[in-house]
Amino acid sequence: MMYCPTCFNNSLHFDDKGVIDIIINKKQMDAGRIIYNLDPAERDKMLMEFAKKLDEFFKWYSNFQNKEPLCHVELVTSAVKCDSGCKMPTNLKTSVIDSIIPVSLIRDEFGRLGQKYNLEIELKI
Ligand SMILES: [Zn+2]
């Protein structure tokens, strides 16, 4: 559970399914999102899809002229609900790092892909 920005109770939770936006160093590819699914049977598939999207991003970013170390990662969704039925601010974005996507996976993939695409990584998570 997370805090609801409207009633401030510890009553906010993720929808069973939703979209995660993948934003790295404030950049997002046009297709830089995945569908998440909290069903444990779908977990492996979802994490593989996430790894695939990261690979696409690294490949894309490796073609940039001015490359900065990749340090900032945002994985956010607006698929949250309050148990009290509060109306959510339309621009509310909630991080799924550690709750839906494990930090260890993000670190591992950044390390692996940084080598693969010869990009510098200074991850701050
Ligand atoms: Zn609420």
Backbone and ligand atoms as CSV (ligand in chain L), in Angstrom:
chain,resi,resn,atom,element,x,y,z
A,1,MET,N,N,0.831,-1.206,0.000
A,1,MET,CA,C,0.000,0.000,0.000
A,1,MET,C,C,0.872,1.265,0.000
A,2,MET,N,N,0.320,2.306,-0.594
A,2,MET,CA,C,1.038,3.584,-0.689
A,2,MET,C,C,0.083,4.698,-0.248
A,3,TYR,N,N,0.634,5.856,-0.026
A,3,TYR,CA,C,-0.193,6.980,0.416
A,3,TYR,C,C,-0.987,7.579,-0.733
A,4,CYS,N,N,-2.244,7.805,-0.480
A,4,CYS,CA,C,-3.114,8.449,-1.463
A,4,CYS,C,C,-2.858,9.954,-1.421
A,5,PRO,N,N,-2.648,10.589,-2.570
A,5,PRO,CA,C,-2.361,12.030,-2.579
A,5,PRO,C,C,-3.598,12.877,-2.279
A,6,THR,N,N,-4.763,12.247,-2.264
A,6,THR,CA,C,-5.998,12.995,-2.039
A,6,THR,C,C,-6.455,12.890,-0.578
A,7,CYS,N,N,-6.578,11.668,-0.040
A,7,CYS,CA,C,-7.073,11.522,1.339
A,7,CYS,C,C,-5.939,11.271,2.340
A,8,PHE,N,N,-4.711,11.085,1.838
A,8,PHE,CA,C,-3.510,10.886,2.661
A,8,PHE,C,C,-3.557,9.634,3.527
A,9,ASN,N,N,-4.473,8.724,3.204
A,9,ASN,CA,C,-4.459,7.441,3.899
A,9,ASN,C,C,-3.537,6.469,3.165
A,10,ASN,N,N,-3.153,5.445,3.873
A,10,ASN,CA,C,-2.278,4.424,3.296
A,10,ASN,C,C,-3.140,3.428,2.527
A,11,SER,N,N,-3.790,3.908,1.500
A,11,SER,CA,C,-4.855,3.124,0.861
A,11,SER,C,C,-4.755,3.113,-0.663
A,12,LEU,N,N,-3.564,3.450,-1.162
A,12,LEU,CA,C,-3.382,3.498,-2.615
A,12,LEU,C,C,-2.757,2.182,-3.063
A,13,HIS,N,N,-3.246,1.630,-4.147
A,13,HIS,CA,C,-2.615,0.408,-4.664
A,13,HIS,C,C,-2.635,0.392,-6.183
A,14,PHE,N,N,-1.793,-0.459,-6.751
A,14,PHE,CA,C,-1.719,-0.578,-8.209
A,14,PHE,C,C,-2.909,-1.365,-8.732
A,15,ASP,N,N,-3.366,-1.012,-9.916
A,15,ASP,CA,C,-4.333,-1.846,-10.619
A,15,ASP,C,C,-3.667,-3.183,-10.944
A,16,ASP,N,N,-4.491,-4.202,-11.221
A,16,ASP,CA,C,-3.929,-5.517,-11.563
A,16,ASP,C,C,-3.087,-5.459,-12.833
A,17,LYS,N,N,-3.501,-4.589,-13.744
A,17,LYS,CA,C,-2.765,-4.414,-15.003
A,17,LYS,C,C,-2.662,-2.939,-15.305
A,18,GLY,N,N,-1.616,-2.562,-16.030
A,18,GLY,CA,C,-1.494,-1.164,-16.417
A,18,GLY,C,C,-0.282,-0.962,-17.297
A,19,VAL,N,N,-0.010,0.303,-17.582
A,19,VAL,CA,C,1.104,0.654,-18.457
A,19,VAL,C,C,2.223,1.254,-17.610
A,20,ILE,N,N,3.444,0.827,-17.869
A,20,ILE,CA,C,4.614,1.431,-17.227
A,20,ILE,C,C,5.382,2.217,-18.284
A,21,ASP,N,N,5.576,3.494,-18.021
A,21,ASP,CA,C,6.418,4.308,-18.901
A,21,ASP,C,C,7.871,4.162,-18.480
A,22,ILE,N,N,8.746,3.993,-19.473
A,22,ILE,CA,C,10.180,3.807,-19.212
A,22,ILE,C,C,10.918,5.060,-19.661
A,23,ILE,N,N,11.423,5.820,-18.686
A,23,ILE,CA,C,12.060,7.104,-18.966
A,23,ILE,C,C,13.473,7.067,-18.381
A,24,ILE,N,N,14.469,7.250,-19.228
A,24,ILE,CA,C,15.863,7.168,-18.774
A,24,ILE,C,C,16.567,8.464,-19.153
A,25,ASN,N,N,17.224,9.062,-18.186
A,25,ASN,CA,C,17.835,10.385,-18.391
A,25,ASN,C,C,16.837,11.346,-19.038
A,26,LYS,N,N,15.598,11.292,-18.560
A,26,LYS,CA,C,14.504,12.166,-19.024
A,26,LYS,C,C,14.094,11.911,-20.471
A,27,LYS,N,N,14.573,10.813,-21.051
A,27,LYS,CA,C,14.217,10.496,-22.437
A,27,LYS,C,C,13.363,9.240,-22.499
A,28,GLN,N,N,12.393,9.282,-23.397
A,28,GLN,CA,C,11.529,8.127,-23.580
A,28,GLN,C,C,11.347,7.858,-25.064
A,29,MET,N,N,11.543,6.612,-25.473
A,29,MET,CA,C,11.278,6.250,-26.868
A,29,MET,C,C,9.770,6.279,-27.112
A,30,ASP,N,N,9.392,6.398,-28.385
A,30,ASP,CA,C,7.961,6.380,-28.715
A,30,ASP,C,C,7.297,5.118,-28.189
A,31,ALA,N,N,8.013,4.001,-28.267
A,31,ALA,CA,C,7.456,2.722,-27.806
A,31,ALA,C,C,8.009,2.360,-26.427
A,32,GLY,N,N,8.425,3.359,-25.660
A,32,GLY,CA,C,9.096,3.107,-24.384
A,32,GLY,C,C,8.160,2.826,-23.232
A,33,ARG,N,N,7.358,1.794,-23.391
A,33,ARG,CA,C,6.437,1.420,-22.313
A,33,ARG,C,C,6.128,-0.068,-22.396
A,34,ILE,N,N,5.771,-0.631,-21.261
A,34,ILE,CA,C,5.319,-2.024,-21.242
A,34,ILE,C,C,4.009,-2.105,-20.468
A,35,ILE,N,N,3.307,-3.207,-20.706
A,35,ILE,CA,C,2.123,-3.516,-19.912
A,35,ILE,C,C,2.585,-4.355,-18.727
A,36,TYR,N,N,2.216,-3.956,-17.517
A,36,TYR,CA,C,2.519,-4.830,-16.391
A,36,TYR,C,C,1.274,-5.623,-16.017
A,37,ASN,N,N,1.535,-6.716,-15.309
A,37,ASN,CA,C,0.470,-7.585,-14.862
A,37,ASN,C,C,0.883,-8.137,-13.518
A,38,LEU,N,N,0.084,-7.931,-12.507
A,38,LEU,CA,C,0.465,-8.365,-11.162
A,38,LEU,C,C,0.234,-9.859,-10.935
A,39,ASP,N,N,-0.382,-10.530,-11.899
A,39,ASP,CA,C,-0.562,-11.973,-11.817
A,39,ASP,C,C,0.815,-12.652,-11.783
A,40,PRO,N,N,1.122,-13.394,-10.702
A,40,PRO,CA,C,2.456,-14.026,-10.601
A,40,PRO,C,C,2.787,-14.902,-11.804
A,41,ALA,N,N,1.781,-15.485,-12.439
A,41,ALA,CA,C,2.023,-16.342,-13.603
A,41,ALA,C,C,2.555,-15.543,-14.790
A,42,GLU,N,N,2.341,-14.222,-14.787
A,42,GLU,CA,C,2.752,-13.368,-15.899
A,42,GLU,C,C,4.079,-12.665,-15.618
A,43,ARG,N,N,4.622,-12.879,-14.416
A,43,ARG,CA,C,5.758,-12.078,-13.963
A,43,ARG,C,C,6.992,-12.235,-14.865
A,44,ASP,N,N,7.378,-13.487,-15.131
A,44,ASP,CA,C,8.581,-13.722,-15.932
A,44,ASP,C,C,8.468,-13.082,-17.308
A,45,LYS,N,N,7.297,-13.242,-17.919
A,45,LYS,CA,C,7.056,-12.677,-19.247
A,45,LYS,C,C,7.190,-11.142,-19.206
A,46,MET,N,N,6.604,-10.556,-18.153
A,46,MET,CA,C,6.644,-9.097,-17.998
A,46,MET,C,C,8.090,-8.606,-17.826
A,47,LEU,N,N,8.873,-9.309,-16.999
A,47,LEU,CA,C,10.247,-8.871,-16.751
A,47,LEU,C,C,11.109,-9.053,-18.002
A,48,MET,N,N,10.807,-10.087,-18.792
A,48,MET,CA,C,11.530,-10.270,-20.055
A,48,MET,C,C,11.214,-9.144,-21.037
A,49,GLU,N,N,9.944,-8.761,-21.062
A,49,GLU,CA,C,9.512,-7.654,-21.920
A,49,GLU,C,C,10.208,-6.353,-21.502
A,50,PHE,N,N,10.331,-6.173,-20.192
A,50,PHE,CA,C,11.024,-4.990,-19.668
A,50,PHE,C,C,12.492,-4.986,-20.127
A,51,ALA,N,N,13.156,-6.134,-19.989
A,51,ALA,CA,C,14.565,-6.239,-20.405
A,51,ALA,C,C,14.704,-5.953,-21.900
A,52,LYS,N,N,13.748,-6.420,-22.684
A,52,LYS,CA,C,13.774,-6.197,-24.129
A,52,LYS,C,C,13.644,-4.700,-24.448
A,53,LYS,N,N,12.764,-4.024,-23.714
A,53,LYS,CA,C,12.576,-2.583,-23.922
A,53,LYS,C,C,13.826,-1.803,-23.526
A,54,LEU,N,N,14.486,-2.251,-22.451
A,54,LEU,CA,C,15.735,-1.589,-22.056
A,54,LEU,C,C,16.781,-1.736,-23.156
A,55,ASP,N,N,16.863,-2.929,-23.717
A,55,ASP,CA,C,17.813,-3.180,-24.803
A,55,ASP,C,C,17.533,-2.220,-25.969
A,56,GLU,N,N,16.254,-2.070,-26.325
A,56,GLU,CA,C,15.882,-1.139,-27.407
A,56,GLU,C,C,16.314,0.291,-27.078
A,57,PHE,N,N,16.117,0.678,-25.820
A,57,PHE,CA,C,16.494,2.036,-25.430
A,57,PHE,C,C,18.010,2.224,-25.553
A,58,PHE,N,N,18.771,1.266,-25.035
A,58,PHE,CA,C,20.239,1.389,-25.061
A,58,PHE,C,C,20.741,1.465,-26.506
A,59,LYS,N,N,20.153,0.637,-27.360
A,59,LYS,CA,C,20.532,0.628,-28.775
A,59,LYS,C,C,20.269,2.003,-29.397
A,60,TRP,N,N,19.105,2.535,-29.094
A,60,TRP,CA,C,18.669,3.849,-29.594
A,60,TRP,C,C,19.612,4.939,-29.081
A,61,TYR,N,N,19.858,4.883,-27.770
A,61,TYR,CA,C,20.667,5.933,-27.151
A,61,TYR,C,C,22.127,5.866,-27.598
A,62,SER,N,N,22.609,4.687,-27.937
A,62,SER,CA,C,24.009,4.542,-28.344
A,62,SER,C,C,24.283,5.271,-29.658
A,63,ASN,N,N,23.219,5.641,-30.383
A,63,ASN,CA,C,23.390,6.399,-31.631
A,63,ASN,C,C,23.381,7.908,-31.418
A,64,PHE,N,N,23.142,8.355,-30.198
A,64,PHE,CA,C,23.125,9.793,-29.929
A,64,PHE,C,C,24.523,10.382,-30.106
A,65,GLN,N,N,24.571,11.642,-30.533
A,65,GLN,CA,C,25.856,12.321,-30.693
A,65,GLN,C,C,26.496,12.598,-29.330
A,66,ASN,N,N,25.732,13.260,-28.468
A,66,ASN,CA,C,26.257,13.620,-27.155
A,66,ASN,C,C,25.689,12.684,-26.098
A,67,LYS,N,N,26.490,11.706,-25.749
A,67,LYS,CA,C,26.006,10.718,-24.791
A,67,LYS,C,C,26.468,11.088,-23.380
A,68,GLU,N,N,25.500,11.093,-22.485
A,68,GLU,CA,C,25.834,11.305,-21.079
A,68,GLU,C,C,25.736,9.958,-20.365
A,69,PRO,N,N,26.421,9.828,-19.239
A,69,PRO,CA,C,26.262,8.576,-18.487
A,69,PRO,C,C,24.784,8.366,-18.151
A,70,LEU,N,N,24.307,7.147,-18.265
A,70,LEU,CA,C,22.924,6.861,-17.919
A,70,LEU,C,C,22.828,6.735,-16.402
A,71,CYS,N,N,22.121,7.679,-15.788
A,71,CYS,CA,C,22.105,7.709,-14.325
A,71,CYS,C,C,20.693,7.732,-13.757
A,72,HIS,N,N,19.758,8.239,-14.545
A,72,HIS,CA,C,18.443,8.525,-13.996
A,72,HIS,C,C,17.410,7.613,-14.653
A,73,VAL,N,N,16.748,6.799,-13.865
A,73,VAL,CA,C,15.715,5.935,-14.445
A,73,VAL,C,C,14.391,6.134,-13.715
A,74,GLU,N,N,13.353,6.341,-14.530
A,74,GLU,CA,C,11.997,6.466,-13.993
A,74,GLU,C,C,11.130,5.388,-14.631
A,75,LEU,N,N,10.496,4.596,-13.810
A,75,LEU,CA,C,9.504,3.622,-14.276
A,75,LEU,C,C,8.219,3.993,-13.556
A,76,VAL,N,N,7.277,4.543,-14.300
A,76,VAL,CA,C,6.091,5.103,-13.641
A,76,VAL,C,C,4.803,4.640,-14.305
A,77,THR,N,N,3.769,4.635,-13.506
A,77,THR,CA,C,2.448,4.278,-14.025
A,77,THR,C,C,1.408,5.224,-13.440
A,78,SER,N,N,0.299,5.356,-14.141
A,78,SER,CA,C,-0.814,6.111,-13.570
A,78,SER,C,C,-1.941,5.151,-13.182
A,79,ALA,N,N,-1.644,3.838,-13.241
A,79,ALA,CA,C,-2.665,2.822,-12.941
A,79,ALA,C,C,-2.719,2.539,-11.443
A,80,VAL,N,N,-3.161,3.534,-10.675
A,80,VAL,CA,C,-3.308,3.349,-9.227
A,80,VAL,C,C,-4.727,3.720,-8.803
A,81,LYS,N,N,-5.161,3.104,-7.723
A,81,LYS,CA,C,-6.503,3.352,-7.200
A,81,LYS,C,C,-6.422,3.503,-5.697
A,82,CYS,N,N,-7.284,4.357,-5.153
A,82,CYS,CA,C,-7.421,4.464,-3.699
A,82,CYS,C,C,-8.631,3.621,-3.279
A,83,ASP,N,N,-8.471,2.877,-2.179
A,83,ASP,CA,C,-9.572,2.051,-1.670
A,83,ASP,C,C,-10.799,2.881,-1.320
A,84,SER,N,N,-10.590,4.160,-0.997
A,84,SER,CA,C,-11.718,5.026,-0.660
A,84,SER,C,C,-12.346,5.660,-1.896
A,85,GLY,N,N,-11.865,5.273,-3.062
A,85,GLY,CA,C,-12.455,5.765,-4.305
A,85,GLY,C,C,-12.121,7.206,-4.635
A,86,CYS,N,N,-11.027,7.725,-4.075
A,86,CYS,CA,C,-10.642,9.114,-4.366
A,86,CYS,C,C,-10.369,9.292,-5.862
A,87,LYS,N,N,-10.648,10.480,-6.340
A,87,LYS,CA,C,-10.318,10.815,-7.718
A,87,LYS,C,C,-8.832,11.175,-7.749
A,88,MET,N,N,-8.088,10.559,-8.656
A,88,MET,CA,C,-6.644,10.815,-8.718
A,88,MET,C,C,-6.351,12.027,-9.596
A,89,PRO,N,N,-5.338,12.819,-9.216
A,89,PRO,CA,C,-4.903,13.888,-10.120
A,89,PRO,C,C,-4.535,13.263,-11.468
A,90,THR,N,N,-4.915,13.884,-12.575
A,90,THR,CA,C,-4.716,13.259,-13.886
A,90,THR,C,C,-3.237,13.073,-14.218
A,91,ASN,N,N,-2.376,13.892,-13.639
A,91,ASN,CA,C,-0.951,13.792,-13.968
A,91,ASN,C,C,-0.176,12.940,-12.961
A,92,LEU,N,N,-0.905,12.249,-12.082
A,92,LEU,CA,C,-0.222,11.467,-11.049
A,92,LEU,C,C,0.555,10.308,-11.671
A,93,LYS,N,N,1.843,10.249,-11.381
A,93,LYS,CA,C,2.675,9.144,-11.839
A,93,LYS,C,C,3.324,8.502,-10.621
A,94,THR,N,N,3.148,7.215,-10.488
A,94,THR,CA,C,3.681,6.501,-9.333
A,94,THR,C,C,4.798,5.567,-9.774
A,95,SER,N,N,5.902,5.602,-9.055
A,95,SER,CA,C,7.037,4.751,-9.410
A,95,SER,C,C,6.731,3.293,-9.111
A,96,VAL,N,N,7.182,2.417,-10.007
A,96,VAL,CA,C,6.998,0.970,-9.793
A,96,VAL,C,C,8.330,0.291,-9.470
A,97,ILE,N,N,9.392,1.117,-9.302
A,97,ILE,CA,C,10.701,0.556,-8.992
A,97,ILE,C,C,10.650,-0.078,-7.611
A,98,ASP,N,N,11.050,-1.327,-7.573
A,98,ASP,CA,C,11.070,-2.136,-6.344
A,98,ASP,C,C,9.711,-2.753,-6.012
A,99,SER,N,N,8.622,-2.116,-6.412
A,99,SER,CA,C,7.331,-2.714,-6.106
A,99,SER,C,C,6.908,-3.688,-7.208
A,100,ILE,N,N,7.084,-3.265,-8.474
A,100,ILE,CA,C,6.721,-4.161,-9.584
A,100,ILE,C,C,7.976,-4.630,-10.326
A,101,ILE,N,N,8.910,-3.711,-10.546
A,101,ILE,CA,C,10.182,-4.062,-11.204
A,101,ILE,C,C,11.296,-4.025,-10.156
A,102,PRO,N,N,11.954,-5.155,-9.904
A,102,PRO,CA,C,12.982,-5.192,-8.847
A,102,PRO,C,C,14.212,-4.348,-9.194
A,103,VAL,N,N,14.732,-3.649,-8.179
A,103,VAL,CA,C,15.932,-2.823,-8.363
A,103,VAL,C,C,17.104,-3.675,-8.861
A,104,SER,N,N,17.211,-4.897,-8.320
A,104,SER,CA,C,18.340,-5.754,-8.700
A,104,SER,C,C,18.321,-6.049,-10.199
A,105,LEU,N,N,17.141,-6.242,-10.754
A,105,LEU,CA,C,17.032,-6.506,-12.195
A,105,LEU,C,C,17.469,-5.272,-12.995
A,106,ILE,N,N,17.041,-4.086,-12.547
A,106,ILE,CA,C,17.408,-2.849,-13.243
A,106,ILE,C,C,18.935,-2.689,-13.229
A,107,ARG,N,N,19.547,-2.898,-12.055
A,107,ARG,CA,C,21.009,-2.771,-11.944
A,107,ARG,C,C,21.709,-3.777,-12.856
A,108,ASP,N,N,21.258,-5.023,-12.813
A,108,ASP,CA,C,21.882,-6.079,-13.626
A,108,ASP,C,C,21.797,-5.745,-15.114
A,109,GLU,N,N,20.604,-5.353,-15.546
A,109,GLU,CA,C,20.403,-5.085,-16.972
A,109,GLU,C,C,21.185,-3.851,-17.421
A,110,PHE,N,N,21.232,-2.818,-16.581
A,110,PHE,CA,C,22.005,-1.622,-16.940
A,110,PHE,C,C,23.484,-1.976,-17.077
A,111,GLY,N,N,23.978,-2.808,-16.169
A,111,GLY,CA,C,25.373,-3.230,-16.231
A,111,GLY,C,C,25.673,-4.001,-17.508
A,112,ARG,N,N,24.792,-4.956,-17.803
A,112,ARG,CA,C,24.969,-5.816,-18.965
A,112,ARG,C,C,24.866,-5.006,-20.274
A,113,LEU,N,N,23.822,-4.163,-20.353
A,113,LEU,CA,C,23.577,-3.412,-21.585
A,113,LEU,C,C,24.591,-2.279,-21.769
A,114,GLY,N,N,25.073,-1.735,-20.654
A,114,GLY,CA,C,26.109,-0.709,-20.738
A,114,GLY,C,C,27.348,-1.251,-21.434
A,115,GLN,N,N,27.694,-2.495,-21.102
A,115,GLN,CA,C,28.841,-3.139,-21.757
A,115,GLN,C,C,28.521,-3.451,-23.211
A,116,LYS,N,N,27.340,-4.004,-23.437
A,116,LYS,CA,C,26.944,-4.398,-24.791
A,116,LYS,C,C,26.979,-3.211,-25.763
A,117,TYR,N,N,26.499,-2.055,-25.302
A,117,TYR,CA,C,26.410,-0.892,-26.196
A,117,TYR,C,C,27.470,0.165,-25.886
A,118,ASN,N,N,28.407,-0.201,-25.027
A,118,ASN,CA,C,29.510,0.691,-24.688
A,118,ASN,C,C,29.023,2.052,-24.177
A,119,LEU,N,N,28.111,2.006,-23.220
A,119,LEU,CA,C,27.576,3.233,-22.620
A,119,LEU,C,C,27.973,3.284,-21.150
A,120,GLU,N,N,28.237,4.513,-20.697
A,120,GLU,CA,C,28.622,4.690,-19.308
A,120,GLU,C,C,27.381,4.663,-18.408
A,121,ILE,N,N,27.498,3.989,-17.291
A,121,ILE,CA,C,26.370,3.861,-16.364
A,121,ILE,C,C,26.770,4.446,-15.013
A,122,GLU,N,N,25.940,5.340,-14.512
A,122,GLU,CA,C,26.132,5.851,-13.141
A,122,GLU,C,C,24.783,5.868,-12.432
A,123,LEU,N,N,24.224,4.699,-12.359
A,123,LEU,CA,C,22.848,4.542,-11.900
A,123,LEU,C,C,22.641,5.057,-10.477
A,124,LYS,N,N,21.619,5.897,-10.310
A,124,LYS,CA,C,21.308,6.442,-8.981
A,124,LYS,C,C,20.015,5.871,-8.465
A,125,ILE,N,N,19.986,4.600,-8.241
A,125,ILE,CA,C,18.825,3.992,-7.553
A,125,ILE,C,C,19.366,2.982,-6.541
L,1,ZN,ZN,ZN,-7.710,8.318,-1.124
